[in-house]
Structures are given as C-alpha cells and as structure tokens.
Amino acid sequence: MPIYEFICPVCKEKIEIIASISEKQKGLKPLCPKCGNEKMIQVFSGFAVGSSRGSSGSSFCPPTAGPGCCR
Ligand SMILES: [Zn+2]
C-alpha cells in the first residue's frame, strides 16, 4: 500500500500514513499527533530522495558504472 507523508505546518511534525487508494480517495484527514492540527500538508517525497543510487538492487546496470554496481 502506498505511504502518504504529511507535515504539520504548525509544529513541523512529520507523519506517515499508510492507506489504500480507495481510502485516500475518500479523503485522508490526518491529525497532528503533537499539536492536534487538522490541516496537515501532504508531502510528495518523490523517488528515493537521498538514496537515488544503488539502493534498490535493480537489474539495470549501465556499463559506465564503476565497481560496486551489480556486485
Ligand atoms: Zn502539529
């Protein structure tokens, strides 16, 4: 199931919510666990921020990659 990240604009608390697509479509209303704020802002972290290289063990290995790739 996808993970949705929300951040509280008040206290900057960041939470992760695991919800199915249908649950998401019904509308997620996360509450800040710290200050109780209901207006959490969804964070789109994109793809593998901070670990874009070599973490997934994918089968694709460009020939220009140095040692360590595919090993
Ligand atoms: Zn908060």
N, CA, C, O and the ligand as a Tripos MOL2 file, in Angstrom:
@<TRIPOS>MOLECULE
protein
  285   283    72     0     0
PROTEIN
NO_CHARGES

@<TRIPOS>ATOM
      1 N           0.8520   -1.1960    0.0000 N.3       1 MET1
      2 CA          0.0000    0.0000    0.0000 C.3       1 MET1
      3 C           0.8870    1.2440    0.0000 C.2       1 MET1
      4 O           1.9720    1.2550    0.5810 O.2       1 MET1
      5 N           0.4130    2.2550   -0.6440 N.am      2 PRO2
      6 CA          1.2210    3.4780   -0.7020 C.3       2 PRO2
      7 C           1.2980    4.1780    0.6440 C.2       2 PRO2
      8 O           0.3940    4.0820    1.4740 O.2       2 PRO2
      9 N           2.3760    4.8650    0.8270 N.am      3 ILE3
     10 CA          2.5670    5.6330    2.0490 C.3       3 ILE3
     11 C           2.4500    7.1090    1.7190 C.2       3 ILE3
     12 O           3.0880    7.6080    0.7920 O.2       3 ILE3
     13 N           1.6350    7.7900    2.4810 N.am      4 TYR4
     14 CA          1.4860    9.2180    2.2860 C.3       4 TYR4
     15 C           2.1520    9.9390    3.4510 C.2       4 TYR4
     16 O           1.9730    9.5850    4.6170 O.2       4 TYR4
     17 N           2.9130   10.9460    3.1020 N.am      5 GLU5
     18 CA          3.5910   11.7090    4.1320 C.3       5 GLU5
     19 C           2.8880   13.0490    4.3050 C.2       5 GLU5
     20 O           2.5310   13.7200    3.3370 O.2       5 GLU5
     21 N           2.7070   13.4060    5.5380 N.am      6 PHE6
     22 CA          2.1100   14.6950    5.8400 C.3       6 PHE6
     23 C           3.0100   15.4390    6.8170 C.2       6 PHE6
     24 O           3.6800   14.8440    7.6610 O.2       6 PHE6
     25 N           2.9990   16.7630    6.6730 N.am      7 ILE7
     26 CA          3.7620   17.5680    7.6190 C.3       7 ILE7
     27 C           2.8390   18.6010    8.2360 C.2       7 ILE7
     28 O           1.9680   19.1550    7.5660 O.2       7 ILE7
     29 N           3.0360   18.8480    9.4990 N.am      8 CYS8
     30 CA          2.2140   19.8320   10.2000 C.3       8 CYS8
     31 C           2.8340   21.2120   10.0040 C.2       8 CYS8
     32 O           3.9970   21.4220   10.3470 O.2       8 CYS8
     33 N           2.0720   22.1490    9.4580 N.am      9 PRO9
     34 CA          2.6250   23.4890    9.2390 C.3       9 PRO9
     35 C           2.8470   24.2470   10.5400 C.2       9 PRO9
     36 O           3.5540   25.2550   10.5630 O.2       9 PRO9
     37 N           2.2550   23.7730   11.6030 N.am     10 VAL10
     38 CA          2.3800   24.4750   12.8730 C.3      10 VAL10
     39 C           3.6660   24.0810   13.6000 C.2      10 VAL10
     40 O           4.4710   24.9310   13.9820 O.2      10 VAL10
     41 N           3.8350   22.7860   13.7780 N.am     11 CYS11
     42 CA          4.9750   22.3540   14.5860 C.3      11 CYS11
     43 C           5.9720   21.5340   13.7790 C.2      11 CYS11
     44 O           6.9420   21.0120   14.3280 O.2      11 CYS11
     45 N           5.7340   21.4200   12.4820 N.am     12 LYS12
     46 CA          6.6550   20.7250   11.5760 C.3      12 LYS12
     47 C           6.7830   19.2350   11.8470 C.2      12 LYS12
     48 O           7.7230   18.5880   11.3860 O.2      12 LYS12
     49 N           5.8510   18.7090   12.5830 N.am     13 GLU13
     50 CA          5.8550   17.2690   12.8260 C.3      13 GLU13
     51 C           5.5270   16.5560   11.5310 C.2      13 GLU13
     52 O           4.6090   16.9510   10.8120 O.2      13 GLU13
     53 N           6.2660   15.5200   11.2380 N.am     14 LYS14
     54 CA          6.0590   14.7870   10.0020 C.3      14 LYS14
     55 C           5.5290   13.3980   10.3290 C.2      14 LYS14
     56 O           6.0570   12.7030   11.1970 O.2      14 LYS14
     57 N           4.4890   13.0130    9.6280 N.am     15 ILE15
     58 CA          3.9280   11.6930    9.8860 C.3      15 ILE15
     59 C           3.7700   10.9510    8.5720 C.2      15 ILE15
     60 O           3.7250   11.5500    7.4970 O.2      15 ILE15
     61 N           3.6900    9.6700    8.6800 N.am     16 GLU16
     62 CA          3.4420    8.8420    7.5140 C.3      16 GLU16
     63 C           2.1490    8.0810    7.7230 C.2      16 GLU16
     64 O           1.8880    7.5460    8.8010 O.2      16 GLU16
     65 N           1.3530    8.0420    6.6820 N.am     17 ILE17
     66 CA          0.0820    7.3300    6.7610 C.3      17 ILE17
     67 C           0.0360    6.3000    5.6470 C.2      17 ILE17
     68 O           0.2530    6.6130    4.4760 O.2      17 ILE17
     69 N          -0.2440    5.0940    6.0270 N.am     18 ILE18
     70 CA         -0.4070    4.0390    5.0300 C.3      18 ILE18
     71 C          -1.8890    3.8690    4.7650 C.2      18 ILE18
     72 O          -2.6640    3.5630    5.6700 O.2      18 ILE18
     73 N          -2.2720    4.0690    3.5230 N.am     19 ALA19
     74 CA         -3.6880    3.9800    3.1880 C.3      19 ALA19
     75 C          -3.8340    3.4230    1.7820 C.2      19 ALA19
     76 O          -2.9840    3.6370    0.9180 O.2      19 ALA19
     77 N          -4.9080    2.7180    1.5750 N.am     20 SER20
     78 CA         -5.1700    2.2170    0.2350 C.3      20 SER20
     79 C          -5.6440    3.3590   -0.6510 C.2      20 SER20
     80 O          -5.9860    4.4390   -0.1700 O.2      20 SER20
     81 N          -5.6560    3.1000   -1.9490 N.am     21 ILE21
     82 CA         -6.0880    4.1420   -2.8860 C.3      21 ILE21
     83 C          -7.5210    4.5710   -2.5750 C.2      21 ILE21
     84 O          -7.8420    5.7590   -2.6090 O.2      21 ILE21
     85 N          -8.3650    3.6080   -2.2760 N.am     22 SER22
     86 CA         -9.7670    3.9470   -2.0180 C.3      22 SER22
     87 C          -9.9040    4.7620   -0.7330 C.2      22 SER22
     88 O         -10.7270    5.6740   -0.6480 O.2      22 SER22
     89 N          -9.0980    4.4260    0.2480 N.am     23 GLU23
     90 CA         -9.1240    5.2180    1.4790 C.3      23 GLU23
     91 C          -8.6740    6.6480    1.2060 C.2      23 GLU23
     92 O          -9.2210    7.6140    1.7380 O.2      23 GLU23
     93 N          -7.6640    6.7420    0.3630 N.am     24 LYS24
     94 CA         -7.1430    8.0590    0.0100 C.3      24 LYS24
     95 C          -8.1830    8.8780   -0.7340 C.2      24 LYS24
     96 O          -8.3170   10.0830   -0.5190 O.2      24 LYS24
     97 N          -8.9220    8.2030   -1.6180 N.am     25 GLN25
     98 CA         -9.9270    8.9140   -2.4000 C.3      25 GLN25
     99 C         -11.0840    9.3880   -1.5310 C.2      25 GLN25
    100 O         -11.7180   10.4050   -1.8150 O.2      25 GLN25
    101 N         -11.3440    8.6390   -0.4760 N.am     26 LYS26
    102 CA        -12.3910    9.0700    0.4390 C.3      26 LYS26
    103 C         -11.9480   10.3020    1.2200 C.2      26 LYS26
    104 O         -12.7610   11.0380    1.7790 O.2      26 LYS26
    105 N         -10.6560   10.4980    1.2380 N.am     27 GLY27
    106 CA        -10.1410   11.6770    1.9200 C.3      27 GLY27
    107 C          -9.4560   11.3280    3.2170 C.2      27 GLY27
    108 O         -10.0800   10.8420    4.1610 O.2      27 GLY27
    109 N          -8.1770   11.5800    3.2500 N.am     28 LEU28
    110 CA         -7.4370   11.3570    4.4860 C.3      28 LEU28
    111 C          -7.4970   12.6260    5.3260 C.2      28 LEU28
    112 O          -7.3040   13.7380    4.8330 O.2      28 LEU28
    113 N          -7.7660   12.4270    6.5860 N.am     29 LYS29
    114 CA         -7.7840   13.5910    7.4700 C.3      29 LYS29
    115 C          -6.8680   13.3300    8.6450 C.2      29 LYS29
    116 O          -7.3140   13.0630    9.7600 O.2      29 LYS29
    117 N          -5.5990   13.4130    8.3770 N.am     30 PRO30
    118 CA         -4.6530   13.1200    9.4480 C.3      30 PRO30
    119 C          -4.6230   14.2360   10.4820 C.2      30 PRO30
    120 O          -4.7930   15.4150   10.1700 O.2      30 PRO30
    121 N          -4.4050   13.8310   11.6890 N.am     31 LEU31
    122 CA         -4.2830   14.7880   12.7850 C.3      31 LEU31
    123 C          -2.8240   14.8380   13.2200 C.2      31 LEU31
    124 O          -2.1530   13.8100   13.3010 O.2      31 LEU31
    125 N          -2.3570   16.0070   13.4900 N.am     32 CYS32
    126 CA         -1.0040   16.1090   14.0140 C.3      32 CYS32
    127 C          -0.9590   15.4650   15.3980 C.2      32 CYS32
    128 O          -1.7080   15.8540   16.2950 O.2      32 CYS32
    129 N          -0.0880   14.4940   15.5650 N.am     33 PRO33
    130 CA         -0.0160   13.8200   16.8630 C.3      33 PRO33
    131 C           0.5480   14.7150   17.9590 C.2      33 PRO33
    132 O           0.4010   14.4310   19.1470 O.2      33 PRO33
    133 N           1.1840   15.7860   17.5480 N.am     34 LYS34
    134 CA          1.8140   16.6660   18.5390 C.3      34 LYS34
    135 C           0.8780   17.7670   19.0090 C.2      34 LYS34
    136 O           0.6430   17.9410   20.2050 O.2      34 LYS34
    137 N           0.3410   18.5190   18.0250 N.am     35 CYS35
    138 CA         -0.4440   19.6850   18.4170 C.3      35 CYS35
    139 C          -1.9190   19.5530   18.0510 C.2      35 CYS35
    140 O          -2.7200   20.4320   18.3710 O.2      35 CYS35
    141 N          -2.2770   18.4730   17.3910 N.am     36 GLY36
    142 CA         -3.6840   18.2590   17.0980 C.3      36 GLY36
    143 C          -4.2030   19.0300   15.9000 C.2      36 GLY36
    144 O          -5.4100   19.0580   15.6600 O.2      36 GLY36
    145 N          -3.3270   19.6460   15.1570 N.am     37 ASN37
    146 CA         -3.7320   20.3910   13.9680 C.3      37 ASN37
    147 C          -4.3520   19.4540   12.9390 C.2      37 ASN37
    148 O          -3.8320   18.3680   12.6840 O.2      37 ASN37
    149 N          -5.4520   19.8770   12.3590 N.am     38 GLU38
    150 CA         -6.1340   19.0260   11.3770 C.3      38 GLU38
    151 C          -5.7300   19.3440    9.9520 C.2      38 GLU38
    152 O          -6.0610   18.5940    9.0330 O.2      38 GLU38
    153 N          -5.0370   20.4190    9.7580 N.am     39 LYS39
    154 CA         -4.6890   20.8300    8.3950 C.3      39 LYS39
    155 C          -3.2660   20.4370    8.0480 C.2      39 LYS39
    156 O          -2.4010   21.2830    7.8240 O.2      39 LYS39
    157 N          -3.0510   19.1450    8.0120 N.am     40 MET40
    158 CA         -1.7400   18.6400    7.6500 C.3      40 MET40
    159 C          -1.5280   18.8310    6.1450 C.2      40 MET40
    160 O          -2.4690   18.7280    5.3580 O.2      40 MET40
    161 N          -0.3020   19.1040    5.7660 N.am     41 ILE41
    162 CA          0.0250   19.3030    4.3610 C.3      41 ILE41
    163 C           0.7100   18.0490    3.8380 C.2      41 ILE41
    164 O           1.6510   17.5330    4.4410 O.2      41 ILE41
    165 N           0.2180   17.5780    2.7130 N.am     42 GLN42
    166 CA          0.8160   16.3650    2.1770 C.3      42 GLN42
    167 C           2.1610   16.6740    1.5390 C.2      42 GLN42
    168 O           2.3240   17.6640    0.8250 O.2      42 GLN42
    169 N           3.1090   15.8050    1.8140 N.am     43 VAL43
    170 CA          4.4520   15.9660    1.2700 C.3      43 VAL43
    171 C           4.6450   14.9320    0.1750 C.2      43 VAL43
    172 O           4.3860   13.7440    0.3660 O.2      43 VAL43
    173 N           5.0970   15.3990   -0.9580 N.am     44 PHE44
    174 CA          5.4000   14.4610   -2.0280 C.3      44 PHE44
    175 C           6.9080   14.2810   -2.0910 C.2      44 PHE44
    176 O           7.6380   15.1390   -2.5870 O.2      44 PHE44
    177 N           7.3450   13.1630   -1.5850 N.am     45 SER45
    178 CA          8.7890   12.9860   -1.4570 C.3      45 SER45
    179 C           9.4160   12.5270   -2.7630 C.2      45 SER45
    180 O          10.6360   12.5870   -2.9140 O.2      45 SER45
    181 N           8.6140   12.0750   -3.6960 N.am     46 GLY46
    182 CA          9.1650   11.6440   -4.9740 C.3      46 GLY46
    183 C           9.8950   10.3270   -4.8520 C.2      46 GLY46
    184 O           9.5750    9.4980   -3.9990 O.2      46 GLY46
    185 N          10.8700   10.1430   -5.7040 N.am     47 PHE47
    186 CA         11.5110    8.8520   -5.7720 C.3      47 PHE47
    187 C          12.8220    8.8430   -4.9890 C.2      47 PHE47
    188 O          13.7680    9.5540   -5.3290 O.2      47 PHE47
    189 N          12.8570    8.0580   -3.9760 N.am     48 ALA48
    190 CA         14.0960    7.7310   -3.2930 C.3      48 ALA48
    191 C          14.9720    8.9490   -3.0460 C.2      48 ALA48
    192 O          16.1200    9.0010   -3.4860 O.2      48 ALA48
    193 N          14.4300    9.9130   -2.3500 N.am     49 VAL49
    194 CA         15.2150   11.0990   -2.0560 C.3      49 VAL49
    195 C          16.3680   10.7390   -1.1250 C.2      49 VAL49
    196 O          16.1710   10.0980   -0.0930 O.2      49 VAL49
    197 N          17.5340   11.1460   -1.4900 N.am     50 GLY50
    198 CA         18.6960   10.9000   -0.6410 C.3      50 GLY50
    199 C          19.3330    9.5500   -0.8490 C.2      50 GLY50
    200 O          20.4200    9.2920   -0.3320 O.2      50 GLY50
    201 N          18.6730    8.6760   -1.6010 N.am     51 SER51
    202 CA         19.2860    7.3750   -1.8480 C.3      51 SER51
    203 C          18.9850    6.9670   -3.2780 C.2      51 SER51
    204 O          18.4600    5.8840   -3.5340 O.2      51 SER51
    205 N          19.3250    7.8480   -4.2020 N.am     52 SER52
    206 CA         18.9260    7.6330   -5.5840 C.3      52 SER52
    207 C          19.7730    6.5690   -6.2650 C.2      52 SER52
    208 O          19.4250    6.1020   -7.3490 O.2      52 SER52
    209 N          20.8640    6.1840   -5.6520 N.am     53 ARG53
    210 CA         21.8130    5.3530   -6.3500 C.3      53 ARG53
    211 C          22.0900    4.0470   -5.5980 C.2      53 ARG53
    212 O          22.4530    4.0520   -4.4210 O.2      53 ARG53
    213 N          21.9170    2.9850   -6.2720 N.am     54 GLY54
    214 CA         22.4380    1.7180   -5.7630 C.3      54 GLY54
    215 C          21.7100    1.1310   -4.5750 C.2      54 GLY54
    216 O          22.2230    0.1920   -3.9650 O.2      54 GLY54
    217 N          20.5510    1.6290   -4.2150 N.am     55 SER55
    218 CA         19.9200    1.1010   -3.0230 C.3      55 SER55
    219 C          18.8770    0.0370   -3.3610 C.2      55 SER55
    220 O          18.5350   -0.8000   -2.5270 O.2      55 SER55
    221 N          18.3900    0.0810   -4.5710 N.am     56 SER56
    222 CA         17.2480   -0.7690   -4.8550 C.3      56 SER56
    223 C          17.6540   -2.1410   -5.3860 C.2      56 SER56
    224 O          16.8340   -3.0580   -5.4300 O.2      56 SER56
    225 N          18.8980   -2.2830   -5.7840 N.am     57 GLY57
    226 CA         19.3230   -3.5560   -6.3140 C.3      57 GLY57
    227 C          18.6240   -3.9000   -7.6050 C.2      57 GLY57
    228 O          18.3170   -5.0650   -7.8560 O.2      57 GLY57
    229 N          18.3710   -2.9040   -8.4250 N.am     58 SER58
    230 CA         17.7040   -3.1680   -9.6890 C.3      58 SER58
    231 C          18.6510   -3.8960  -10.6400 C.2      58 SER58
    232 O          19.8690   -3.8740  -10.4630 O.2      58 SER58
    233 N          18.0760   -4.5320  -11.6360 N.am     59 SER59
    234 CA         18.9010   -5.3330  -12.5260 C.3      59 SER59
    235 C          19.5930   -4.4810  -13.5760 C.2      59 SER59
    236 O          20.4950   -4.9500  -14.2690 O.2      59 SER59
    237 N          19.1740   -3.2400  -13.6920 N.am     60 PHE60
    238 CA         19.7820   -2.3950  -14.7060 C.3      60 PHE60
    239 C          21.1200   -1.8650  -14.2140 C.2      60 PHE60
    240 O          21.1950   -1.2280  -13.1640 O.2      60 PHE60
    241 N          22.1660   -2.1280  -14.9720 N.am     61 CYS61
    242 CA         23.4800   -1.6630  -14.5810 C.3      61 CYS61
    243 C          24.1740   -1.0660  -15.7970 C.2      61 CYS61
    244 O          24.6030   -1.8130  -16.6770 O.2      61 CYS61
    245 N          24.2980    0.2420  -15.8740 N.am     62 PRO62
    246 CA         24.9700    0.8340  -17.0240 C.3      62 PRO62
    247 C          26.4410    0.4500  -17.0680 C.2      62 PRO62
    248 O          27.0930    0.3500  -16.0280 O.2      62 PRO62
    249 N          26.9660    0.2330  -18.2750 N.am     63 PRO63
    250 CA         28.3650   -0.1990  -18.4100 C.3      63 PRO63
    251 C          29.3500    0.8340  -17.8620 C.2      63 PRO63
    252 O          30.5020    0.5120  -17.5690 O.2      63 PRO63
    253 N          28.8890    2.0640  -17.7280 N.am     64 THR64
    254 CA         29.7870    3.0920  -17.2360 C.3      64 THR64
    255 C          29.8790    3.1110  -15.7160 C.2      64 THR64
    256 O          30.6900    3.8330  -15.1360 O.2      64 THR64
    257 N          29.0510    2.3210  -15.0980 N.am     65 ALA65
    258 CA         29.0560    2.3040  -13.6400 C.3      65 ALA65
    259 C          30.3200    1.6370  -13.1200 C.2      65 ALA65
    260 O          30.7930    0.6520  -13.6860 O.2      65 ALA65
    261 N          30.8380    2.1610  -12.0830 N.am     66 GLY66
    262 CA         32.0680    1.6240  -11.5170 C.3      66 GLY66
    263 C          31.8170    0.3650  -10.7410 C.2      66 GLY66
    264 O          30.6930   -0.1320  -10.6790 O.2      66 GLY66
    265 N          32.8610   -0.1450  -10.1520 N.am     67 PRO67
    266 CA         32.7020   -1.3220   -9.2800 C.3      67 PRO67
    267 C          31.7670   -1.0100   -8.1290 C.2      67 PRO67
    268 O          31.7280    0.1170   -7.6360 O.2      67 PRO67
    269 N          31.0370   -1.9810   -7.7160 N.am     68 GLY68
    270 CA         30.0510   -1.7450   -6.6750 C.3      68 GLY68
    271 C          28.6580   -1.8680   -7.2370 C.2      68 GLY68
    272 O          27.7330   -2.2940   -6.5460 O.2      68 GLY68
    273 N          28.5080   -1.4920   -8.5000 N.am     69 CYS69
    274 CA         27.2260   -1.6870   -9.1410 C.3      69 CYS69
    275 C          27.1130   -3.1520   -9.5430 C.2      69 CYS69
    276 O          28.0690   -3.7340  -10.0550 O.2      69 CYS69
    277 N          25.9800   -3.7300   -9.3190 N.am     70 CYS70
    278 CA         25.7380   -5.1270   -9.6610 C.3      70 CYS70
    279 C          26.6030   -6.0880   -8.8550 C.2      70 CYS70
    280 O          26.7220   -7.2540   -9.2320 O.2      70 CYS70
    281 N          27.1970   -5.6500   -7.7800 N.am     71 ARG71
    282 CA         28.0310   -6.5840   -7.0380 C.3      71 ARG71
    283 C          27.6450   -6.5970   -5.5770 C.2      71 ARG71
    284 O          28.2420   -7.3300   -4.7870 O.2      71 ARG71
    285 ZN          1.4940   19.9920   14.7940 Zn       72 ZN72
@<TRIPOS>BOND
     1     1     2 1
     2     2     3 1
     3     3     4 2
     4     3     5 am
     5     5     6 1
     6     6     7 1
     7     7     8 2
     8     7     9 am
     9     9    10 1
    10    10    11 1
    11    11    12 2
    12    11    13 am
    13    13    14 1
    14    14    15 1
    15    15    16 2
    16    15    17 am
    17    17    18 1
    18    18    19 1
    19    19    20 2
    20    19    21 am
    21    21    22 1
    22    22    23 1
    23    23    24 2
    24    23    25 am
    25    25    26 1
    26    26    27 1
    27    27    28 2
    28    27    29 am
    29    29    30 1
    30    30    31 1
    31    31    32 2
    32    31    33 am
    33    33    34 1
    34    34    35 1
    35    35    36 2
    36    35    37 am
    37    37    38 1
    38    38    39 1
    39    39    40 2
    40    39    41 am
    41    41    42 1
    42    42    43 1
    43    43    44 2
    44    43    45 am
    45    45    46 1
    46    46    47 1
    47    47    48 2
    48    47    49 am
    49    49    50 1
    50    50    51 1
    51    51    52 2
    52    51    53 am
    53    53    54 1
    54    54    55 1
    55    55    56 2
    56    55    57 am
    57    57    58 1
    58    58    59 1
    59    59    60 2
    60    59    61 am
    61    61    62 1
    62    62    63 1
    63    63    64 2
    64    63    65 am
    65    65    66 1
    66    66    67 1
    67    67    68 2
    68    67    69 am
    69    69    70 1
    70    70    71 1
    71    71    72 2
    72    71    73 am
    73    73    74 1
    74    74    75 1
    75    75    76 2
    76    75    77 am
    77    77    78 1
    78    78    79 1
    79    79    80 2
    80    79    81 am
    81    81    82 1
    82    82    83 1
    83    83    84 2
    84    83    85 am
    85    85    86 1
    86    86    87 1
    87    87    88 2
    88    87    89 am
    89    89    90 1
    90    90    91 1
    91    91    92 2
    92    91    93 am
    93    93    94 1
    94    94    95 1
    95    95    96 2
    96    95    97 am
    97    97    98 1
    98    98    99 1
    99    99   100 2
   100    99   101 am
   101   101   102 1
   102   102   103 1
   103   103   104 2
   104   103   105 am
   105   105   106 1
   106   106   107 1
   107   107   108 2
   108   107   109 am
   109   109   110 1
   110   110   111 1
   111   111   112 2
   112   111   113 am
   113   113   114 1
   114   114   115 1
   115   115   116 2
   116   115   117 am
   117   117   118 1
   118   118   119 1
   119   119   120 2
   120   119   121 am
   121   121   122 1
   122   122   123 1
   123   123   124 2
   124   123   125 am
   125   125   126 1
   126   126   127 1
   127   127   128 2
   128   127   129 am
   129   129   130 1
   130   130   131 1
   131   131   132 2
   132   131   133 am
   133   133   134 1
   134   134   135 1
   135   135   136 2
   136   135   137 am
   137   137   138 1
   138   138   139 1
   139   139   140 2
   140   139   141 am
   141   141   142 1
   142   142   143 1
   143   143   144 2
   144   143   145 am
   145   145   146 1
   146   146   147 1
   147   147   148 2
   148   147   149 am
   149   149   150 1
   150   150   151 1
   151   151   152 2
   152   151   153 am
   153   153   154 1
   154   154   155 1
   155   155   156 2
   156   155   157 am
   157   157   158 1
   158   158   159 1
   159   159   160 2
   160   159   161 am
   161   161   162 1
   162   162   163 1
   163   163   164 2
   164   163   165 am
   165   165   166 1
   166   166   167 1
   167   167   168 2
   168   167   169 am
   169   169   170 1
   170   170   171 1
   171   171   172 2
   172   171   173 am
   173   173   174 1
   174   174   175 1
   175   175   176 2
   176   175   177 am
   177   177   178 1
   178   178   179 1
   179   179   180 2
   180   179   181 am
   181   181   182 1
   182   182   183 1
   183   183   184 2
   184   183   185 am
   185   185   186 1
   186   186   187 1
   187   187   188 2
   188   187   189 am
   189   189   190 1
   190   190   191 1
   191   191   192 2
   192   191   193 am
   193   193   194 1
   194   194   195 1
   195   195   196 2
   196   195   197 am
   197   197   198 1
   198   198   199 1
   199   199   200 2
   200   199   201 am
   201   201   202 1
   202   202   203 1
   203   203   204 2
   204   203   205 am
   205   205   206 1
   206   206   207 1
   207   207   208 2
   208   207   209 am
   209   209   210 1
   210   210   211 1
   211   211   212 2
   212   211   213 am
   213   213   214 1
   214   214   215 1
   215   215   216 2
   216   215   217 am
   217   217   218 1
   218   218   219 1
   219   219   220 2
   220   219   221 am
   221   221   222 1
   222   222   223 1
   223   223   224 2
   224   223   225 am
   225   225   226 1
   226   226   227 1
   227   227   228 2
   228   227   229 am
   229   229   230 1
   230   230   231 1
   231   231   232 2
   232   231   233 am
   233   233   234 1
   234   234   235 1
   235   235   236 2
   236   235   237 am
   237   237   238 1
   238   238   239 1
   239   239   240 2
   240   239   241 am
   241   241   242 1
   242   242   243 1
   243   243   244 2
   244   243   245 am
   245   245   246 1
   246   246   247 1
   247   247   248 2
   248   247   249 am
   249   249   250 1
   250   250   251 1
   251   251   252 2
   252   251   253 am
   253   253   254 1
   254   254   255 1
   255   255   256 2
   256   255   257 am
   257   257   258 1
   258   258   259 1
   259   259   260 2
   260   259   261 am
   261   261   262 1
   262   262   263 1
   263   263   264 2
   264   263   265 am
   265   265   266 1
   266   266   267 1
   267   267   268 2
   268   267   269 am
   269   269   270 1
   270   270   271 1
   271   271   272 2
   272   271   273 am
   273   273   274 1
   274   274   275 1
   275   275   276 2
   276   275   277 am
   277   277   278 1
   278   278   279 1
   279   279   280 2
   280   279   281 am
   281   281   282 1
   282   282   283 1
   283   283   284 2
@<TRIPOS>SUBSTRUCTURE
     1 MET1         2 RESIDUE 1 A MET
     2 PRO2         6 RESIDUE 1 A PRO
     3 ILE3        10 RESIDUE 1 A ILE
     4 TYR4        14 RESIDUE 1 A TYR
     5 GLU5        18 RESIDUE 1 A GLU
     6 PHE6        22 RESIDUE 1 A PHE
     7 ILE7        26 RESIDUE 1 A ILE
     8 CYS8        30 RESIDUE 1 A CYS
     9 PRO9        34 RESIDUE 1 A PRO
    10 VAL10       38 RESIDUE 1 A VAL
    11 CYS11       42 RESIDUE 1 A CYS
    12 LYS12       46 RESIDUE 1 A LYS
    13 GLU13       50 RESIDUE 1 A GLU
    14 LYS14       54 RESIDUE 1 A LYS
    15 ILE15       58 RESIDUE 1 A ILE
    16 GLU16       62 RESIDUE 1 A GLU
    17 ILE17       66 RESIDUE 1 A ILE
    18 ILE18       70 RESIDUE 1 A ILE
    19 ALA19       74 RESIDUE 1 A ALA
    20 SER20       78 RESIDUE 1 A SER
    21 ILE21       82 RESIDUE 1 A ILE
    22 SER22       86 RESIDUE 1 A SER
    23 GLU23       90 RESIDUE 1 A GLU
    24 LYS24       94 RESIDUE 1 A LYS
    25 GLN25       98 RESIDUE 1 A GLN
    26 LYS26      102 RESIDUE 1 A LYS
    27 GLY27      106 RESIDUE 1 A GLY
    28 LEU28      110 RESIDUE 1 A LEU
    29 LYS29      114 RESIDUE 1 A LYS
    30 PRO30      118 RESIDUE 1 A PRO
    31 LEU31      122 RESIDUE 1 A LEU
    32 CYS32      126 RESIDUE 1 A CYS
    33 PRO33      130 RESIDUE 1 A PRO
    34 LYS34      134 RESIDUE 1 A LYS
    35 CYS35      138 RESIDUE 1 A CYS
    36 GLY36      142 RESIDUE 1 A GLY
    37 ASN37      146 RESIDUE 1 A ASN
    38 GLU38      150 RESIDUE 1 A GLU
    39 LYS39      154 RESIDUE 1 A LYS
    40 MET40      158 RESIDUE 1 A MET
    41 ILE41      162 RESIDUE 1 A ILE
    42 GLN42      166 RESIDUE 1 A GLN
    43 VAL43      170 RESIDUE 1 A VAL
    44 PHE44      174 RESIDUE 1 A PHE
    45 SER45      178 RESIDUE 1 A SER
    46 GLY46      182 RESIDUE 1 A GLY
    47 PHE47      186 RESIDUE 1 A PHE
    48 ALA48      190 RESIDUE 1 A ALA
    49 VAL49      194 RESIDUE 1 A VAL
    50 GLY50      198 RESIDUE 1 A GLY
    51 SER51      202 RESIDUE 1 A SER
    52 SER52      206 RESIDUE 1 A SER
    53 ARG53      210 RESIDUE 1 A ARG
    54 GLY54      214 RESIDUE 1 A GLY
    55 SER55      218 RESIDUE 1 A SER
    56 SER56      222 RESIDUE 1 A SER
    57 GLY57      226 RESIDUE 1 A GLY
    58 SER58      230 RESIDUE 1 A SER
    59 SER59      234 RESIDUE 1 A SER
    60 PHE60      238 RESIDUE 1 A PHE
    61 CYS61      242 RESIDUE 1 A CYS
    62 PRO62      246 RESIDUE 1 A PRO
    63 PRO63      250 RESIDUE 1 A PRO
    64 THR64      254 RESIDUE 1 A THR
    65 ALA65      258 RESIDUE 1 A ALA
    66 GLY66      262 RESIDUE 1 A GLY
    67 PRO67      266 RESIDUE 1 A PRO
    68 GLY68      270 RESIDUE 1 A GLY
    69 CYS69      274 RESIDUE 1 A CYS
    70 CYS70      278 RESIDUE 1 A CYS
    71 ARG71      282 RESIDUE 1 A ARG
    72 ZN72       285 GROUP 0 **** ****
